[in-house]
Amino acid sequence: MKKVILGLSTLCLIAFTSCKEDNAAKKIEESNLTAAAARDAVASKFPVLEFDKKEHDFGEIEAKTPVETVFSYKNTGEAPLVITDIKSSCGCTVPKDWSREPLAAGESGKFTVKFNGSGTNKITKTITVTANTEKGVETVKITAFVKPDPNAIKPSVKPANK
């Protein structure tokens, strides 16, 4: 037991005294400071995702009628835009056809949103775009008024007995 304590004490003594001569402040190089400053200046610049429209209204559609629209966007920021994912609030709305490649400042892109016409009456679906913008997520919406399917079998209504 004494040997273990003696060994640990020696190890601690070596560890604490080995750093005394080399001060960490002396190891900082000016070239590293300027490189870090340049990197930090660029890191504060974000891409800005600007849409041509934030909401699309399909108007009145028949139930089960698929419709689609295109959302166009532009990178108005100072850094390349990278869209990592686009998801909808439900499975009846499918975003597709967006570029996963970085979009340089000033360039434009687009993606398609397809809605299968499910639901009844007024519907609103949210599409969430995950990107390297300052907020991290941007949203657009689609709306429609889904009319009942005229070919659907209507449940029979029994007259009330009095």
N, C-alpha and C positions, 0 to 999 in steps of 0.2 A: 504494500500500500504506500509506503514511504517513497518507493521508486517511482510510482505513478504520479504522486504529488510533485516530486522533484522534477520529473520529466515535463509535466504540464507547466510548472513554474518557469523552467528554462525556455520552453517554447514561447510562453507569453513575453518573457523578457526580451527574447530575440525579435519577436514581432513588433514590440513597441519601440525598440531602439533602432530598428533598421530604417525607419522612415524619418528620423530626425534630421539627417543631413540634406535630404532632397525635399525641398519645400515645393508644394504643388504649384504655388504661384510662379515659381521660377520656370516651370515647364511649359507655360503658355507661350505659344508662338504668335507673332503678329499676323502671319499669313492665315493661320487658322481663325483668328478673330475676324478678319475681313471676309473670309469665305462664309463664316457663320452669319455675319451681318447681311451679306447679300442673299443668302438662303432664307433668312427670316423676313427680309423685305418682300421676297417673292411669295413666301408662304402666306402672307396676309392678303394676297390678291386671290379672289375667288371668281369662278365663272358665274354668270348670271343667266338663268334660264328664263327666257321671255317667250310666252306663247302668243300666237295670233289671236286665239280666243281661249278663255278659261272655262267656257261652258258651251255645250252644243245641245239644242233642242230639236229632237226628231219630229215634234208635233204629234199629231194623232197617227197611230199605227194599229194595224190589226194584230190581235194576239198571235203569237208564234211566227210572226213575220220578221225575219232577220234584216237588220239595217246596220250600216256602218258609216263612220265618219273619219276624217283625217285631222289630226292636230299637228300643226306646224309650229316649230319653235326655232329660236335663234339664240346663240351664245353672245350676249352683249357685255360679258365681263372681260377681264384681262388675262384669264388663264384658260387652258383647255377644259372643255366640259366632257365629263364621262358619265353616261347614264348606265347605272349598274342593274336596275330592275324597274319594271313597270307592272303594277298589280292593280286589279280592280277590287271593289268591295264585295263582289259575289262572282260565282262561276258563270252567270249568264252574260257577263260582259268580258270580252277577251281582247286585251291590247296585244298588238303584234307589229312586226316589221320595223323595229327601231334599230339604229346602229349602235353597236357596242364599242365602236372605235372612238377615240377622243375627237371632239369637235373643237377646232381652233376658234379663237375669238373672232367674232364677226360671221362665222359660218352658220348655216341653217340645216335643220333636219326635220323629220316628221315620223309619226307613228299612226297606225290605224287602230280604231276601236270598233269592235263588232259586238252588237247587242242582239240576242236571239228573240226578243219580243216577249219574254215571259213576264208574268205579273198581271195586275189589273189596275186600271185607273192611272193616276199620276205616279210615275216612278222617277227616282233620282239615283244615279250610281256615281260613285267617286272613283277616279283613277289616280293612284298615287305613283309619282315618278321619283325614284330614289337616285340621287346624283351627288356629285361632289360640290354642290353649291354651299353657300354659307349656312342655310337652314338644313340642308341634307335631304329634304323631301319637298316636293311641289305637288299640287293637286289640280286636276281638271275634273269637270263633271259632264255627264250626259243626262238629259231628261227626255221623257216621252209621256204621252197619254196613251195607254194601251187599252184599245177597245176590245170588248169580249169577242171571242171567236163565234161568228154567225153559224158555223157548222157544228159547234159543240152541242152535245146532248144536254138539254136543260132538265133538271130534276122536276118531276111532276109534283104539283102542289095539290094536296088533298083538301077538299073543302071541309070547313069546320062543322062539326055536328052540333046542332043546338037542341 
